[in-house]
């Protein structure tokens, strides 16, 4: 059995005002990055990520994501289930349960292509007791809870040490409004990512990866480097 030492560095540029949570350690959370990672590991896999922003401020942002995925030979692909809890301040929280399937297609020259589809059910809650409204203004008619289906697709390809993929979330553009008379569309989130890993000498390898994510006017770009050493 071997242990590993992993050293990473990142360059991040972002405009972060958008509807979806972002995880900078994105390859530690593969199912959130791209549903085509379902069944990608050699064995069954459980991944869990927690993010807390502005921890010293009451009502800071908190995001938790966990998932399980496994390859099934009879299905010729991977199946994944995941759950995410997201809390935005003291007034808004969301629960998101998703199921994904990724078909594994291997063609000549060891090229692997993995298209995928994902469907989820989202419940968002507005905590009205934690919010303050102007008593001089009429209270608008609104529900404290809304729910909707969420649909996404992904694509992933491998060739030797090279990996490239793309994913498309919220392609059905669901209505997330709490007011029945209004329509608040959740915009599509586009993600493109690529990486390359190269062995250097025995037990040493290095890699580089790139992520680009865009949702409406918000975008994020991350360039990461990695050094990995295995020892007994």
C-alpha positions as CSV (number, residue, x, y, z in Angstrom):
1,X,0.0,0.0,0.0
2,X,1.3,3.4,-0.9
3,X,0.7,6.9,0.6
4,X,0.8,10.1,-1.4
5,X,2.0,13.6,-0.8
6,X,0.1,16.2,-2.9
7,X,1.1,19.8,-3.4
8,X,-1.1,22.2,-5.3
9,X,-1.2,25.8,-6.3
10,X,-3.9,27.9,-8.0
11,X,-4.4,31.2,-9.8
12,X,-8.1,32.3,-9.5
13,X,-9.9,35.2,-11.2
14,X,-13.6,35.5,-10.5
15,X,-16.7,37.7,-10.6
16,X,-18.6,35.8,-8.0
17,X,-22.1,37.3,-8.0
18,X,-24.3,34.5,-9.2
19,X,-26.9,31.9,-8.1
20,X,-24.8,28.8,-7.7
21,X,-22.1,28.0,-5.1
22,X,-18.5,27.7,-6.3
23,X,-15.9,25.3,-5.0
24,X,-12.3,26.2,-5.8
25,X,-11.1,22.6,-5.1
26,X,-13.2,21.5,-7.9
27,X,-11.6,18.1,-8.7
28,X,-12.3,17.2,-5.0
29,X,-16.0,17.5,-5.9
30,X,-16.2,15.8,-9.3
31,X,-20.0,15.2,-9.4
32,X,-20.7,18.9,-8.9
33,X,-18.2,19.8,-11.6
34,X,-19.5,17.4,-14.2
35,X,-22.0,14.5,-14.0
36,X,-19.8,12.7,-16.6
37,X,-17.4,11.8,-13.7
38,X,-20.0,9.3,-12.5
39,X,-18.4,5.9,-12.3
40,X,-15.0,7.4,-13.1
41,X,-13.1,6.0,-10.1
42,X,-11.7,2.5,-10.1
43,X,-14.0,1.6,-7.1
44,X,-17.1,3.0,-5.6
45,X,-16.5,6.5,-4.4
46,X,-17.9,8.9,-1.8
47,X,-17.0,12.6,-2.0
48,X,-17.8,15.3,0.5
49,X,-17.0,19.0,0.4
50,X,-17.9,21.8,2.8
51,X,-17.4,25.5,2.1
52,X,-17.9,28.4,4.5
53,X,-17.6,32.0,3.4
54,X,-17.3,35.0,5.9
55,X,-17.2,32.6,8.9
56,X,-17.0,35.5,11.4
57,X,-20.1,37.2,10.1
58,X,-23.5,36.1,11.4
59,X,-25.3,34.6,8.4
60,X,-22.3,33.8,6.3
61,X,-22.6,31.6,3.3
62,X,-22.4,27.8,3.8
63,X,-22.4,25.1,1.2
64,X,-22.2,21.3,1.7
65,X,-22.1,18.7,-1.1
66,X,-21.8,15.0,-0.9
67,X,-22.1,12.3,-3.5
68,X,-21.8,8.6,-4.2
69,X,-20.9,7.1,-7.6
70,X,-20.0,3.7,-9.0
71,X,-19.4,2.0,-12.3
72,X,-21.8,-0.8,-13.3
73,X,-20.7,-3.1,-16.1
74,X,-24.2,-4.2,-17.0
75,X,-25.3,-0.5,-17.4
76,X,-22.1,0.2,-19.4
77,X,-21.6,3.3,-17.4
78,X,-21.6,5.0,-14.0
79,X,-24.5,6.0,-11.8
80,X,-24.3,8.8,-9.2
81,X,-26.5,10.2,-6.5
82,X,-25.7,13.4,-4.7
83,X,-27.1,15.9,-2.2
84,X,-26.3,19.6,-1.7
85,X,-27.3,22.0,1.1
86,X,-26.7,25.7,0.4
87,X,-27.4,28.5,2.9
88,X,-27.2,32.1,1.7
89,X,-27.2,34.4,4.7
90,X,-30.0,34.2,7.2
91,X,-32.8,34.4,4.8
92,X,-32.4,31.7,2.1
93,X,-31.6,28.0,2.1
94,X,-31.8,25.2,-0.5
95,X,-31.8,21.4,-0.7
96,X,-30.8,19.7,-3.9
97,X,-31.0,16.0,-4.6
98,X,-29.7,14.7,-7.9
99,X,-29.3,11.4,-9.9
100,X,-26.9,11.1,-12.8
101,X,-25.9,8.5,-15.4
102,X,-22.7,8.6,-17.5
103,X,-22.3,6.2,-20.5
104,X,-18.7,4.9,-21.0
105,X,-17.6,4.6,-24.6
106,X,-14.0,3.5,-25.4
107,X,-12.9,3.8,-29.0
108,X,-9.6,3.0,-30.6
109,X,-6.3,4.4,-29.4
110,X,-7.6,4.3,-25.8
111,X,-9.8,7.4,-26.3
112,X,-12.7,7.4,-23.8
113,X,-15.8,9.5,-24.3
114,X,-18.5,9.8,-21.5
115,X,-21.7,11.7,-22.2
116,X,-24.0,12.1,-19.2
117,X,-27.4,13.3,-18.1
118,X,-28.5,14.5,-14.6
119,X,-31.9,15.3,-13.1
120,X,-32.5,16.9,-9.7
121,X,-35.2,18.1,-7.4
122,X,-34.6,21.4,-5.6
123,X,-36.4,22.8,-2.6
124,X,-35.7,26.4,-1.7
125,X,-36.9,28.0,1.6
126,X,-37.3,31.7,2.4
127,X,-36.9,32.2,6.2
128,X,-39.2,35.1,6.6
129,X,-38.8,35.2,10.4
130,X,-35.2,36.2,9.9
131,X,-35.9,39.1,7.5
132,X,-37.0,42.6,8.3
133,X,-39.6,44.4,6.2
134,X,-40.7,48.1,6.2
135,X,-43.9,48.2,8.2
136,X,-45.0,51.2,6.2
137,X,-45.1,49.2,3.0
138,X,-47.6,46.5,2.1
139,X,-46.3,43.0,2.4
140,X,-46.2,41.3,-1.0
141,X,-48.0,38.0,-1.5
142,X,-45.3,35.3,-1.4
143,X,-44.7,31.7,-0.5
144,X,-41.9,30.7,1.9
145,X,-41.0,27.7,-0.1
146,X,-40.6,26.8,-3.8
147,X,-39.5,23.7,-5.6
148,X,-38.6,22.7,-9.1
149,X,-36.9,20.1,-11.3
150,X,-33.3,20.8,-12.5
151,X,-31.8,19.2,-15.6
152,X,-28.2,19.0,-16.7
153,X,-25.8,17.4,-19.2
154,X,-22.1,16.7,-19.4
155,X,-19.4,15.4,-21.6
156,X,-15.9,14.1,-20.7
157,X,-13.1,12.6,-22.8
158,X,-9.8,11.0,-21.9
159,X,-6.7,10.3,-23.9
160,X,-3.6,9.0,-22.1
161,X,-2.8,11.8,-19.6
162,X,-5.2,14.4,-21.1
163,X,-8.7,15.1,-19.8
164,X,-11.2,17.6,-21.1
165,X,-14.9,18.1,-20.4
166,X,-17.9,20.4,-20.3
167,X,-21.1,20.5,-18.4
168,X,-24.4,22.4,-18.7
169,X,-26.6,22.9,-15.6
170,X,-30.1,24.3,-15.3
171,X,-30.7,23.7,-19.0
172,X,-34.5,23.7,-18.4
173,X,-34.1,27.2,-16.9
174,X,-36.5,26.7,-13.9
175,X,-38.5,29.4,-12.3
176,X,-37.2,30.0,-8.7
177,X,-39.6,32.9,-7.7
178,X,-41.3,32.9,-4.3
179,X,-44.0,35.2,-5.6
180,X,-46.6,33.5,-7.7
181,X,-47.0,36.6,-9.8
182,X,-43.3,36.8,-10.7
183,X,-40.9,34.8,-12.8
184,X,-37.2,34.5,-11.7
185,X,-35.4,32.3,-14.1
186,X,-32.3,30.3,-12.9
187,X,-29.8,30.9,-15.7
188,X,-27.8,28.1,-17.3
189,X,-24.4,27.5,-15.8
190,X,-21.7,26.6,-18.4
191,X,-18.5,24.9,-17.3
192,X,-15.4,23.9,-19.3
193,X,-12.4,22.2,-17.8
194,X,-9.2,20.4,-18.9
195,X,-6.2,18.8,-17.3
196,X,-3.0,17.0,-18.1
197,X,-0.9,14.8,-15.9
198,X,2.7,13.7,-16.7
199,X,4.9,11.3,-14.8
200,X,8.4,12.8,-14.3
201,X,10.4,10.1,-12.6
202,X,9.5,7.1,-10.6
203,X,6.8,7.9,-8.0
204,X,6.8,11.6,-9.1
205,X,4.2,13.2,-11.3
206,X,3.1,16.7,-12.2
207,X,-0.1,18.1,-13.6
208,X,-1.9,21.2,-14.7
209,X,-5.6,22.0,-15.0
210,X,-7.9,24.8,-16.1
211,X,-11.5,25.6,-15.2
212,X,-13.8,28.2,-16.7
213,X,-17.3,28.6,-15.3
214,X,-19.9,31.1,-16.4
215,X,-23.5,31.8,-15.3
216,X,-25.2,34.9,-16.8
217,X,-22.8,37.8,-16.0
218,X,-20.7,35.9,-13.4
219,X,-17.6,33.9,-14.3
220,X,-14.7,32.1,-12.7
221,X,-11.3,31.1,-14.1
222,X,-8.9,28.8,-12.2
223,X,-5.5,27.6,-13.3
224,X,-4.1,24.9,-11.0
225,X,-0.7,23.1,-10.8
226,X,0.0,19.8,-8.9
227,X,3.0,17.9,-7.8
228,X,2.5,14.3,-6.5
229,X,4.8,11.9,-4.8
230,X,4.0,8.3,-3.8
231,X,6.0,6.5,-1.2
232,X,5.6,3.1,0.6
